[in-house]
Amino acid sequence: MAEQELLAKDKKEIEEPNRTRPGRNYVPDVDIREDDQALWLWIDMPGVEQDKISVDLHDGVLTIQGDVSLEEYEGLSPIYTEYNVGGFRRRFNLPDGAHFDQNAIAARIADGVLEIKLPKVEPAKPRRIAVTS
């Protein structure tokens, strides 16, 4: 196996002309999986407390936002850093909002990873149609 230096992946900062919150906002890394029952998302949100996360579904757009308290980092003078501190924001246009049961959407945070489950409504689930004669 060849020696290789490990390099940190740069965070992509969100560029917005009219910010309403101080500090930087970044695009979090997301893994998405779909099965017959639901659409699943896992979003990296290190340093974000549960009460600082918002998940909204409106007009077919899923918006995920997490705010990091910058007070803990004020006045620090690190010798070296690979991690930029800031909030996270991501938006997804869902194929059809009617395919998901909006009353059953669930989100939970554990170890800096936000898991979101968007359960499908019955008509959107694949099903086998029996053929009779």
A tleap script that builds the chain and sets N, CA, C and O, in Angstrom:
source leaprc.protein.ff14SB
mol = sequence {
  NMET ALA GLU GLN GLU LEU LEU ALA LYS ASP
  LYS LYS GLU ILE GLU GLU PRO ASN ARG THR
  ARG PRO GLY ARG ASN TYR VAL PRO ASP VAL
  ASP ILE ARG GLU ASP ASP GLN ALA LEU TRP
  LEU TRP ILE ASP MET PRO GLY VAL GLU GLN
  ASP LYS ILE SER VAL ASP LEU HIE ASP GLY
  VAL LEU THR ILE GLN GLY ASP VAL SER LEU
  GLU GLU TYR GLU GLY LEU SER PRO ILE TYR
  THR GLU TYR ASN VAL GLY GLY PHE ARG ARG
  ARG PHE ASN LEU PRO ASP GLY ALA HIE PHE
  ASP GLN ASN ALA ILE ALA ALA ARG ILE ALA
  ASP GLY VAL LEU GLU ILE LYS LEU PRO LYS
  VAL GLU PRO ALA LYS PRO ARG ARG ILE ALA
  VAL THR CSER
}
set mol.1.N position { 0.849 -1.172 0.000 }
set mol.1.CA position { 0.000 0.000 0.000 }
set mol.1.C position { 0.895 1.237 0.000 }
set mol.1.O position { 1.815 1.337 0.812 }
set mol.2.N position { 0.637 2.155 -0.885 }
set mol.2.CA position { 1.449 3.357 -1.004 }
set mol.2.C position { 1.144 4.326 0.127 }
set mol.2.O position { 0.011 4.420 0.598 }
set mol.3.N position { 2.191 5.053 0.559 }
set mol.3.CA position { 1.969 6.065 1.578 }
set mol.3.C position { 1.204 7.233 0.973 }
set mol.3.O position { 1.462 7.643 -0.159 }
set mol.4.N position { 0.287 7.745 1.719 }
set mol.4.CA position { -0.531 8.852 1.226 }
set mol.4.C position { -0.834 9.794 2.385 }
set mol.4.O position { -1.189 9.363 3.482 }
set mol.5.N position { -0.690 11.057 2.123 }
set mol.5.CA position { -1.013 12.044 3.151 }
set mol.5.C position { -2.520 12.234 3.172 }
set mol.5.O position { -3.150 12.384 2.126 }
set mol.6.N position { -3.087 12.226 4.355 }
set mol.6.CA position { -4.516 12.442 4.480 }
set mol.6.C position { -4.801 13.929 4.485 }
set mol.6.O position { -4.251 14.678 5.292 }
set mol.7.N position { -5.662 14.347 3.582 }
set mol.7.CA position { -6.019 15.748 3.486 }
set mol.7.C position { -7.476 15.937 3.853 }
set mol.7.O position { -8.335 15.148 3.459 }
set mol.8.N position { -7.745 16.979 4.603 }
set mol.8.CA position { -9.126 17.268 4.986 }
set mol.8.C position { -9.868 17.840 3.790 }
set mol.8.O position { -9.318 18.629 3.022 }
set mol.9.N position { -11.107 17.437 3.643 }
set mol.9.CA position { -11.959 17.974 2.587 }
set mol.9.C position { -12.426 19.364 3.002 }
set mol.9.O position { -12.886 19.555 4.128 }
set mol.10.N position { -12.312 20.329 2.104 }
set mol.10.CA position { -12.751 21.686 2.407 }
set mol.10.C position { -14.274 21.734 2.512 }
set mol.10.O position { -14.992 21.120 1.723 }
set mol.11.N position { -14.738 22.475 3.499 }
set mol.11.CA position { -16.174 22.684 3.632 }
set mol.11.C position { -16.618 23.715 2.614 }
set mol.11.O position { -15.898 24.675 2.342 }
set mol.12.N position { -17.789 23.523 2.057 }
set mol.12.CA position { -18.334 24.478 1.101 }
set mol.12.C position { -19.187 25.485 1.866 }
set mol.12.O position { -20.192 25.134 2.482 }
set mol.13.N position { -18.764 26.732 1.811 }
set mol.13.CA position { -19.485 27.784 2.514 }
set mol.13.C position { -20.655 28.252 1.667 }
set mol.13.O position { -20.541 28.371 0.447 }
set mol.14.N position { -21.785 28.518 2.320 }
set mol.14.CA position { -22.962 29.030 1.636 }
set mol.14.C position { -22.780 30.525 1.434 }
set mol.14.O position { -22.538 31.268 2.385 }
set mol.15.N position { -22.898 30.954 0.198 }
set mol.15.CA position { -22.769 32.376 -0.130 }
set mol.15.C position { -24.170 32.948 -0.283 }
set mol.15.O position { -24.885 32.622 -1.231 }
set mol.16.N position { -24.550 33.791 0.643 }
set mol.16.CA position { -25.875 34.407 0.583 }
set mol.16.C position { -25.725 35.917 0.686 }
set mol.16.O position { -24.995 36.415 1.543 }
set mol.17.N position { -26.411 36.644 -0.182 }
set mol.17.CA position { -26.281 38.100 -0.144 }
set mol.17.C position { -26.885 38.738 1.101 }
set mol.17.O position { -26.353 39.731 1.599 }
set mol.18.N position { -27.968 38.199 1.606 }
set mol.18.CA position { -28.659 38.802 2.746 }
set mol.18.C position { -28.735 37.805 3.896 }
set mol.18.O position { -29.711 37.066 4.019 }
set mol.19.N position { -27.732 37.786 4.714 }
set mol.19.CA position { -27.721 36.870 5.862 }
set mol.19.C position { -28.492 37.479 7.013 }
set mol.19.O position { -28.439 38.686 7.247 }
set mol.20.N position { -29.200 36.639 7.719 }
set mol.20.CA position { -29.939 37.105 8.884 }
set mol.20.C position { -29.273 36.680 10.187 }
set mol.20.O position { -29.673 37.124 11.263 }
set mol.21.N position { -28.259 35.825 10.096 }
set mol.21.CA position { -27.563 35.335 11.289 }
set mol.21.C position { -26.074 35.601 11.135 }
set mol.21.O position { -25.541 35.509 10.029 }
set mol.22.N position { -25.395 35.930 12.231 }
set mol.22.CA position { -23.948 36.146 12.155 }
set mol.22.C position { -23.212 34.829 11.965 }
set mol.22.O position { -23.741 33.764 12.280 }
set mol.23.N position { -22.005 34.904 11.456 }
set mol.23.CA position { -21.174 33.715 11.304 }
set mol.23.C position { -21.327 33.084 9.939 }
set mol.23.O position { -22.112 33.528 9.102 }
set mol.24.N position { -20.561 32.046 9.744 }
set mol.24.CA position { -20.561 31.329 8.477 }
set mol.24.C position { -21.569 30.193 8.510 }
set mol.24.O position { -21.895 29.659 9.570 }
set mol.25.N position { -22.057 29.832 7.321 }
set mol.25.CA position { -22.924 28.668 7.172 }
set mol.25.C position { -22.318 27.773 6.098 }
set mol.25.O position { -21.829 28.248 5.073 }
set mol.26.N position { -22.359 26.474 6.352 }
set mol.26.CA position { -21.751 25.509 5.454 }
set mol.26.C position { -22.786 24.513 4.946 }
set mol.26.O position { -23.844 24.325 5.545 }
set mol.27.N position { -22.449 23.875 3.815 }
set mol.27.CA position { -23.273 22.819 3.235 }
set mol.27.C position { -22.816 21.508 3.869 }
set mol.27.O position { -21.687 21.078 3.632 }
set mol.28.N position { -23.665 20.863 4.670 }
set mol.28.CA position { -23.230 19.618 5.314 }
set mol.28.C position { -23.224 18.452 4.331 }
set mol.28.O position { -23.970 18.444 3.351 }
set mol.29.N position { -22.367 17.463 4.610 }
set mol.29.CA position { -22.352 16.235 3.820 }
set mol.29.C position { -23.598 15.431 4.157 }
set mol.29.O position { -24.013 15.369 5.314 }
set mol.30.N position { -24.197 14.810 3.132 }
set mol.30.CA position { -25.454 14.077 3.311 }
set mol.30.C position { -25.382 12.739 2.578 }
set mol.30.O position { -24.895 12.664 1.451 }
set mol.31.N position { -25.870 11.693 3.227 }
set mol.31.CA position { -26.089 10.398 2.585 }
set mol.31.C position { -27.597 10.211 2.491 }
set mol.31.O position { -28.326 10.508 3.438 }
set mol.32.N position { -28.068 9.713 1.336 }
set mol.32.CA position { -29.507 9.514 1.122 }
set mol.32.C position { -29.728 8.086 0.649 }
set mol.32.O position { -28.995 7.565 -0.191 }
set mol.33.N position { -30.758 7.470 1.213 }
set mol.33.CA position { -31.134 6.113 0.808 }
set mol.33.C position { -32.648 6.041 0.731 }
set mol.33.O position { -33.353 6.658 1.530 }
set mol.34.N position { -33.135 5.289 -0.229 }
set mol.34.CA position { -34.580 5.095 -0.362 }
set mol.34.C position { -34.866 3.605 -0.369 }
set mol.34.O position { -34.176 2.824 -1.024 }
set mol.35.N position { -35.899 3.226 0.375 }
set mol.35.CA position { -36.380 1.854 0.324 }
set mol.35.C position { -37.882 1.892 0.072 }
set mol.35.O position { -38.436 2.957 -0.203 }
set mol.36.N position { -38.535 0.763 0.162 }
set mol.36.CA position { -39.971 0.704 -0.129 }
set mol.36.C position { -40.813 1.497 0.868 }
set mol.36.O position { -41.918 1.931 0.542 }
set mol.37.N position { -40.300 1.685 2.070 }
set mol.37.CA position { -41.078 2.317 3.124 }
set mol.37.C position { -40.815 3.815 3.291 }
set mol.37.O position { -41.713 4.559 3.685 }
set mol.38.N position { -39.581 4.265 2.992 }
set mol.38.CA position { -39.235 5.647 3.319 }
set mol.38.C position { -38.026 6.145 2.535 }
set mol.38.O position { -37.317 5.380 1.881 }
set mol.39.N position { -37.821 7.446 2.628 }
set mol.39.CA position { -36.609 8.099 2.163 }
set mol.39.C position { -35.824 8.461 3.425 }
set mol.39.O position { -36.379 9.059 4.347 }
set mol.40.N position { -34.535 8.101 3.472 }
set mol.40.CA position { -33.694 8.308 4.654 }
set mol.40.C position { -32.578 9.275 4.307 }
set mol.40.O position { -31.992 9.192 3.228 }
set mol.41.N position { -32.282 10.196 5.218 }
set mol.41.CA position { -31.165 11.115 5.062 }
set mol.41.C position { -30.319 11.080 6.324 }
set mol.41.O position { -30.853 11.039 7.432 }
set mol.42.N position { -28.993 11.096 6.158 }
set mol.42.CA position { -28.058 11.207 7.259 }
set mol.42.C position { -27.183 12.413 6.969 }
set mol.42.O position { -26.481 12.439 5.958 }
set mol.43.N position { -27.215 13.410 7.839 }
set mol.43.CA position { -26.555 14.685 7.621 }
set mol.43.C position { -25.506 14.897 8.710 }
set mol.43.O position { -25.807 14.796 9.900 }
set mol.44.N position { -24.280 15.192 8.298 }
set mol.44.CA position { -23.213 15.490 9.264 }
set mol.44.C position { -23.441 16.878 9.838 }
set mol.44.O position { -23.488 17.860 9.096 }
set mol.45.N position { -23.585 16.965 11.161 }
set mol.45.CA position { -23.777 18.242 11.852 }
set mol.45.C position { -22.990 18.253 13.156 }
set mol.45.O position { -23.581 18.306 14.234 }
set mol.46.N position { -21.653 18.202 13.069 }
set mol.46.CA position { -20.862 18.191 14.299 }
set mol.46.C position { -21.004 19.490 15.068 }
set mol.46.O position { -20.990 20.577 14.490 }
set mol.47.N position { -21.142 19.363 16.383 }
set mol.47.CA position { -21.211 20.524 17.255 }
set mol.47.C position { -22.569 21.187 17.345 }
set mol.47.O position { -22.710 22.207 18.019 }
set mol.48.N position { -23.584 20.625 16.673 }
set mol.48.CA position { -24.921 21.225 16.698 }
set mol.48.C position { -25.757 20.538 17.772 }
set mol.48.O position { -25.892 19.315 17.781 }
set mol.49.N position { -26.314 21.338 18.675 }
set mol.49.CA position { -27.163 20.805 19.745 }
set mol.49.C position { -28.567 20.524 19.196 }
set mol.49.O position { -29.001 21.150 18.229 }
set mol.50.N position { -29.262 19.585 19.818 }
set mol.50.CA position { -30.594 19.175 19.375 }
set mol.50.C position { -31.545 20.358 19.249 }
set mol.50.O position { -32.310 20.431 18.287 }
set mol.51.N position { -31.513 21.283 20.200 }
set mol.51.CA position { -32.453 22.399 20.174 }
set mol.51.C position { -32.071 23.490 19.170 }
set mol.51.O position { -32.791 24.480 19.033 }
set mol.52.N position { -30.953 23.320 18.473 }
set mol.52.CA position { -30.500 24.287 17.468 }
set mol.52.C position { -30.681 23.758 16.044 }
set mol.52.O position { -30.122 24.312 15.097 }
set mol.53.N position { -31.461 22.687 15.897 }
set mol.53.CA position { -31.706 22.080 14.582 }
set mol.53.C position { -33.155 22.316 14.194 }
set mol.53.O position { -34.066 22.160 15.007 }
set mol.54.N position { -33.352 22.696 12.936 }
set mol.54.CA position { -34.725 22.789 12.428 }
set mol.54.C position { -34.813 22.004 11.125 }
set mol.54.O position { -33.927 22.074 10.273 }
set mol.55.N position { -35.902 21.257 10.994 }
set mol.55.CA position { -36.197 20.478 9.799 }
set mol.55.C position { -37.598 20.871 9.371 }
set mol.55.O position { -38.552 20.701 10.130 }
set mol.56.N position { -37.731 21.402 8.145 }
set mol.56.CA position { -39.025 21.862 7.652 }
set mol.56.C position { -39.291 21.287 6.271 }
set mol.56.O position { -38.385 21.191 5.443 }
set mol.57.N position { -40.534 20.906 6.030 }
set mol.57.CA position { -40.976 20.482 4.704 }
set mol.57.C position { -42.122 21.390 4.313 }
set mol.57.O position { -43.182 21.378 4.937 }
set mol.58.N position { -41.896 22.189 3.259 }
set mol.58.CA position { -42.909 23.142 2.816 }
set mol.58.C position { -42.866 23.222 1.294 }
set mol.58.O position { -41.812 23.466 0.705 }
set mol.59.N position { -44.011 23.015 0.667 }
set mol.59.CA position { -44.139 23.075 -0.797 }
set mol.59.C position { -43.122 22.187 -1.505 }
set mol.59.O position { -42.539 22.583 -2.514 }
set mol.60.N position { -42.913 20.998 -0.980 }
set mol.60.CA position { -42.008 20.047 -1.618 }
set mol.60.C position { -40.529 20.332 -1.416 }
set mol.60.O position { -39.694 19.691 -2.054 }
set mol.61.N position { -40.178 21.278 -0.545 }
set mol.61.CA position { -38.775 21.600 -0.273 }
set mol.61.C position { -38.463 21.234 1.176 }
set mol.61.O position { -39.080 21.752 2.107 }
set mol.62.N position { -37.497 20.338 1.351 }
set mol.62.CA position { -37.036 19.946 2.676 }
set mol.62.C position { -35.857 20.844 3.030 }
set mol.62.O position { -34.850 20.860 2.321 }
set mol.63.N position { -35.979 21.596 4.130 }
set mol.63.CA position { -34.924 22.498 4.574 }
set mol.63.C position { -34.404 22.017 5.922 }
set mol.63.O position { -35.169 21.790 6.859 }
set mol.64.N position { -33.077 21.865 5.994 }
set mol.64.CA position { -32.425 21.411 7.215 }
set mol.64.C position { -31.442 22.499 7.631 }
set mol.64.O position { -30.621 22.949 6.832 }
set mol.65.N position { -31.536 22.914 8.882 }
set mol.65.CA position { -30.644 23.961 9.361 }
set mol.65.C position { -30.173 23.623 10.762 }
set mol.65.O position { -30.957 23.171 11.597 }
set mol.66.N position { -28.890 23.844 11.018 }
set mol.66.CA position { -28.312 23.637 12.335 }
set mol.66.C position { -27.402 24.797 12.676 }
set mol.66.O position { -26.537 25.165 11.881 }
set mol.67.N position { -27.588 25.369 13.838 }
set mol.67.CA position { -26.790 26.511 14.258 }
set mol.67.C position { -25.806 26.097 15.350 }
set mol.67.O position { -26.170 25.406 16.301 }
set mol.68.N position { -24.566 26.527 15.199 }
set mol.68.CA position { -23.508 26.248 16.163 }
set mol.68.C position { -23.267 27.514 16.967 }
set mol.68.O position { -23.172 28.605 16.406 }
set mol.69.N position { -23.170 27.368 18.274 }
set mol.69.CA position { -22.865 28.506 19.132 }
set mol.69.C position { -21.395 28.867 18.954 }
set mol.69.O position { -20.511 28.051 19.215 }
set mol.70.N position { -21.142 30.089 18.511 }
set mol.70.CA position { -19.772 30.521 18.256 }
set mol.70.C position { -19.089 31.057 19.508 }
set mol.70.O position { -17.885 31.313 19.493 }
set mol.71.N position { -19.840 31.228 20.586 }
set mol.71.CA position { -19.285 31.782 21.823 }
set mol.71.C position { -18.140 30.942 22.376 }
set mol.71.O position { -17.178 31.486 22.918 }
set mol.72.N position { -18.234 29.631 22.244 }
set mol.72.CA position { -17.190 28.746 22.761 }
set mol.72.C position { -15.869 28.928 22.031 }
set mol.72.O position { -14.814 28.603 22.575 }
set mol.73.N position { -15.911 29.444 20.803 }
set mol.73.CA position { -14.716 29.536 19.972 }
set mol.73.C position { -14.123 30.941 19.926 }
set mol.73.O position { -13.069 31.151 19.327 }
set mol.74.N position { -14.793 31.903 20.556 }
set mol.74.CA position { -14.295 33.273 20.542 }
set mol.74.C position { -12.988 33.370 21.319 }
set mol.74.O position { -12.844 32.798 22.400 }
set mol.75.N position { -12.041 34.108 20.746 }
set mol.75.CA position { -10.780 34.347 21.417 }
set mol.75.C position { -9.769 33.219 21.303 }
set mol.75.O position { -8.659 33.344 21.820 }
set mol.76.N position { -10.116 32.128 20.645 }
set mol.76.CA position { -9.163 31.026 20.473 }
set mol.76.C position { -8.141 31.387 19.404 }
set mol.76.O position { -8.477 32.022 18.405 }
set mol.77.N position { -6.925 30.991 19.611 }
set mol.77.CA position { -5.855 31.199 18.632 }
set mol.77.C position { -5.206 29.849 18.349 }
set mol.77.O position { -4.134 29.550 18.875 }
set mol.78.N position { -5.857 29.031 17.513 }
set mol.78.CA position { -5.303 27.699 17.271 }
set mol.78.C position { -3.982 27.767 16.504 }
set mol.78.O position { -3.768 28.665 15.690 }
set mol.79.N position { -3.112 26.811 16.776 }
set mol.79.CA position { -1.843 26.701 16.054 }
set mol.79.C position { -2.113 26.165 14.651 }
set mol.79.O position { -1.488 26.591 13.680 }
set mol.80.N position { -3.042 25.235 14.560 }
set mol.80.CA position { -3.387 24.602 13.281 }
set mol.80.C position { -4.834 24.182 13.355 }
set mol.80.O position { -5.279 23.704 14.399 }
set mol.81.N position { -5.583 24.346 12.282 }
set mol.81.CA position { -6.981 23.913 12.289 }
set mol.81.C position { -7.390 23.397 10.919 }
set mol.81.O position { -6.980 23.942 9.894 }
set mol.82.N position { -8.192 22.353 10.904 }
set mol.82.CA position { -8.773 21.816 9.670 }
set mol.82.C position { -10.285 21.924 9.685 }
set mol.82.O position { -10.948 21.574 8.708 }
set mol.83.N position { -10.826 22.402 10.779 }
set mol.83.CA position { -12.267 22.430 10.927 }
set mol.83.C position { -12.733 23.864 11.120 }
set mol.83.O position { -12.388 24.507 12.111 }
set mol.84.N position { -13.513 24.363 10.177 }
set mol.84.CA position { -14.085 25.699 10.295 }
set mol.84.C position { -15.398 25.612 11.056 }
set mol.84.O position { -16.222 24.739 10.784 }
set mol.85.N position { -15.590 26.499 11.991 }
set mol.85.CA position { -16.786 26.479 12.833 }
set mol.85.C position { -17.873 27.320 12.179 }
set mol.85.O position { -17.609 28.416 11.685 }
set mol.86.N position { -19.086 26.804 12.180 }
set mol.86.CA position { -20.215 27.550 11.643 }
set mol.86.C position { -21.454 26.685 11.610 }
set mol.86.O position { -21.416 25.500 11.942 }
set mol.87.N position { -22.547 27.290 11.207 }
set mol.87.CA position { -23.807 26.571 11.103 }
set mol.87.C position { -23.884 25.781 9.807 }
set mol.87.O position { -22.989 25.851 8.964 }
set mol.88.N position { -24.976 25.023 9.663 }
set mol.88.CA position { -25.174 24.182 8.492 }
set mol.88.C position { -26.555 24.450 7.906 }
set mol.88.O position { -27.520 24.664 8.640 }
set mol.89.N position { -26.638 24.438 6.593 }
set mol.89.CA position { -27.937 24.593 5.950 }
set mol.89.C position { -27.930 23.813 4.635 }
set mol.89.O position { -26.960 23.835 3.879 }
set mol.90.N position { -29.057 23.118 4.388 }
set mol.90.CA position { -29.186 22.339 3.163 }
set mol.90.C position { -30.658 22.301 2.781 }
set mol.90.O position { -31.531 22.213 3.645 }
set mol.91.N position { -30.930 22.368 1.470 }
set mol.91.CA position { -32.303 22.283 0.962 }
set mol.91.C position { -32.362 21.225 -0.124 }
set mol.91.O position { -31.444 21.077 -0.930 }
set mol.92.N position { -33.479 20.487 -0.123 }
set mol.92.CA position { -33.711 19.461 -1.135 }
set mol.92.C position { -35.099 19.650 -1.718 }
set mol.92.O position { -36.067 19.827 -0.978 }
set mol.93.N position { -35.202 19.614 -3.036 }
set mol.93.CA position { -36.493 19.585 -3.704 }
set mol.93.C position { -36.911 18.129 -3.795 }
set mol.93.O position { -36.266 17.331 -4.474 }
set mol.94.N position { -37.982 17.788 -3.116 }
set mol.94.CA position { -38.455 16.406 -3.131 }
set mol.94.C position { -39.284 16.182 -4.389 }
set mol.94.O position { -39.945 17.102 -4.871 }
set mol.95.N position { -39.251 14.954 -4.925 }
set mol.95.CA position { -39.938 14.684 -6.189 }
set mol.95.C position { -41.424 15.029 -6.164 }
set mol.95.O position { -41.957 15.589 -7.122 }
set mol.96.N position { -42.075 14.695 -5.079 }
set mol.96.CA position { -43.500 14.998 -4.955 }
set mol.96.C position { -43.840 14.923 -3.476 }
set mol.96.O position { -43.850 13.838 -2.894 }
set mol.97.N position { -44.119 16.067 -2.865 }
set mol.97.CA position { -44.413 16.112 -1.441 }
set mol.97.C position { -45.563 15.214 -1.032 }
set mol.97.O position { -45.648 14.789 0.121 }
set mol.98.N position { -46.452 14.923 -1.981 }
set mol.98.CA position { -47.605 14.084 -1.667 }
set mol.98.C position { -47.200 12.626 -1.435 }
set mol.98.O position { -47.989 11.849 -0.899 }
set mol.99.N position { -45.985 12.245 -1.831 }
set mol.99.CA position { -45.547 10.868 -1.647 }
set mol.99.C position { -45.111 10.556 -0.215 }
set mol.99.O position { -44.886 9.395 0.127 }
set mol.100.N position { -44.991 11.588 0.620 }
set mol.100.CA position { -44.501 11.380 1.976 }
set mol.100.C position { -45.563 11.739 2.998 }
set mol.100.O position { -46.315 12.699 2.830 }
set mol.101.N position { -45.610 10.949 4.058 }
set mol.101.CA position { -46.556 11.196 5.139 }
set mol.101.C position { -45.968 12.286 6.036 }
set mol.101.O position { -45.141 12.001 6.902 }
set mol.102.N position { -46.394 13.531 5.828 }
set mol.102.CA position { -45.809 14.661 6.533 }
set mol.102.C position { -46.012 14.584 8.045 }
set mol.102.O position { -45.217 15.146 8.798 }
set mol.103.N position { -47.049 13.907 8.497 }
set mol.103.CA position { -47.298 13.781 9.934 }
set mol.103.C position { -46.412 12.726 10.603 }
set mol.103.O position { -46.337 12.665 11.830 }
set mol.104.N position { -45.748 11.906 9.803 }
set mol.104.CA position { -44.925 10.833 10.374 }
set mol.104.C position { -43.427 11.053 10.158 }
set mol.104.O position { -42.634 10.164 10.471 }
set mol.105.N position { -43.022 12.198 9.639 }
set mol.105.CA position { -41.603 12.475 9.442 }
set mol.105.C position { -40.927 12.530 10.805 }
set mol.105.O position { -41.443 13.142 11.741 }
set mol.106.N position { -39.767 11.885 10.908 }
set mol.106.CA position { -39.047 11.825 12.186 }
set mol.106.C position { -37.596 12.238 11.969 }
set mol.106.O position { -37.005 11.952 10.927 }
set mol.107.N position { -37.029 12.914 12.969 }
set mol.107.CA position { -35.628 13.314 12.920 }
set mol.107.C position { -35.009 13.098 14.296 }
set mol.107.O position { -35.644 13.346 15.322 }
set mol.108.N position { -33.744 12.627 14.304 }
set mol.108.CA position { -33.040 12.463 15.567 }
set mol.108.C position { -31.561 12.713 15.325 }
set mol.108.O position { -31.035 12.424 14.251 }
set mol.109.N position { -30.900 13.253 16.337 }
set mol.109.CA position { -29.467 13.539 16.258 }
set mol.109.C position { -28.728 12.632 17.224 }
set mol.109.O position { -29.147 12.465 18.369 }
set mol.110.N position { -27.632 12.048 16.768 }
set mol.110.CA position { -26.792 11.205 17.624 }
set mol.110.C position { -25.360 11.291 17.108 }
set mol.110.O position { -25.104 11.076 15.924 }
set mol.111.N position { -24.443 11.603 17.995 }
set mol.111.CA position { -23.017 11.656 17.667 }
set mol.111.C position { -22.712 12.571 16.484 }
set mol.111.O position { -21.846 12.259 15.667 }
set mol.112.N position { -23.415 13.698 16.388 }
set mol.112.CA position { -23.139 14.669 15.337 }
set mol.112.C position { -23.728 14.333 13.982 }
set mol.112.O position { -23.416 14.992 12.990 }
set mol.113.N position { -24.588 13.301 13.927 }
set mol.113.CA position { -25.235 12.923 12.670 }
set mol.113.C position { -26.742 13.021 12.857 }
set mol.113.O position { -27.315 12.410 13.758 }
set mol.114.N position { -27.372 13.808 11.980 }
set mol.114.CA position { -28.826 13.959 12.004 }
set mol.114.C position { -29.430 12.938 11.054 }
set mol.114.O position { -29.069 12.884 9.878 }
set mol.115.N position { -30.357 12.123 11.567 }
set mol.115.CA position { -31.054 11.128 10.747 }
set mol.115.C position { -32.485 11.597 10.548 }
set mol.115.O position { -33.186 11.904 11.513 }
set mol.116.N position { -32.915 11.651 9.296 }
set mol.116.CA position { -34.283 12.049 8.979 }
set mol.116.C position { -34.938 10.911 8.215 }
set mol.116.O position { -34.364 10.371 7.269 }
set mol.117.N position { -36.147 10.554 8.636 }
set mol.117.CA position { -36.929 9.520 7.958 }
set mol.117.C position { -38.189 10.164 7.415 }
set mol.117.O position { -38.973 10.742 8.168 }
set mol.118.N position { -38.386 10.066 6.114 }
set mol.118.CA position { -39.598 10.569 5.463 }
set mol.118.C position { -40.402 9.353 4.992 }
set mol.118.O position { -40.165 8.852 3.892 }
set mol.119.N position { -41.346 8.873 5.804 }
set mol.119.CA position { -42.127 7.698 5.420 }
set mol.119.C position { -43.008 7.982 4.206 }
set mol.119.O position { -43.546 9.078 4.048 }
set mol.120.N position { -43.140 6.976 3.362 }
set mol.120.CA position { -43.977 7.111 2.175 }
set mol.120.C position { -45.436 6.826 2.543 }
set mol.120.O position { -45.716 6.018 3.428 }
set mol.121.N position { -46.341 7.489 1.865 }
set mol.121.CA position { -47.753 7.185 2.049 }
set mol.121.C position { -48.068 5.918 1.265 }
set mol.121.O position { -47.329 5.551 0.351 }
set mol.122.N position { -49.144 5.261 1.614 }
set mol.122.CA position { -49.487 3.977 0.994 }
set mol.122.C position { -49.488 3.978 -0.535 }
set mol.122.O position { -48.893 3.080 -1.130 }
set mol.123.N position { -50.126 4.943 -1.197 }
set mol.123.CA position { -50.129 4.883 -2.667 }
set mol.123.C position { -48.744 5.000 -3.295 }
set mol.123.O position { -48.554 4.540 -4.422 }
set mol.124.N position { -47.772 5.598 -2.609 }
set mol.124.CA position { -46.433 5.777 -3.170 }
set mol.124.C position { -45.557 4.542 -3.004 }
set mol.124.O position { -44.532 4.413 -3.674 }
set mol.125.N position { -45.956 3.632 -2.114 }
set mol.125.CA position { -45.161 2.432 -1.895 }
set mol.125.C position { -45.362 1.479 -3.074 }
set mol.125.O position { -46.479 1.312 -3.564 }
set mol.126.N position { -44.283 0.865 -3.516 }
set mol.126.CA position { -44.430 -0.105 -4.599 }
set mol.126.C position { -45.262 -1.292 -4.137 }
set mol.126.O position { -45.168 -1.719 -2.987 }
set mol.127.N position { -46.051 -1.804 -5.017 }
set mol.127.CA position { -46.849 -2.979 -4.649 }
set mol.127.C position { -47.070 -3.848 -5.863 }
set mol.127.O position { -47.075 -3.377 -7.000 }
set mol.128.N position { -47.249 -5.097 -5.603 }
set mol.128.CA position { -47.481 -6.060 -6.675 }
set mol.128.C position { -48.985 -6.216 -6.827 }
set mol.128.O position { -49.711 -6.416 -5.852 }
set mol.129.N position { -49.427 -6.121 -8.048 }
set mol.129.CA position { -50.859 -6.251 -8.350 }
set mol.129.C position { -51.130 -7.692 -8.774 }
set mol.129.O position { -50.512 -8.208 -9.705 }
set mol.130.N position { -52.055 -8.324 -8.080 }
set mol.130.CA position { -52.413 -9.697 -8.425 }
set mol.130.C position { -53.255 -9.712 -9.684 }
set mol.130.O position { -54.161 -8.896 -9.852 }
set mol.131.N position { -52.948 -10.644 -10.562 }
set mol.131.CA position { -53.709 -10.793 -11.804 }
set mol.131.C position { -54.638 -11.988 -11.630 }
set mol.131.O position { -54.200 -13.086 -11.287 }
set mol.132.N position { -55.908 -11.761 -11.868 }
set mol.132.CA position { -56.890 -12.840 -11.731 }
set mol.132.C position { -57.523 -13.119 -13.073 }
set mol.132.O position { -57.422 -12.318 -14.002 }
set mol.133.N position { -58.173 -14.254 -13.166 }
set mol.133.CA position { -58.874 -14.588 -14.417 }
set mol.133.C position { -60.319 -14.883 -14.137 }
set mol.133.O position { -61.077 -15.185 -15.058 }
savepdb mol mol.pdb
quit
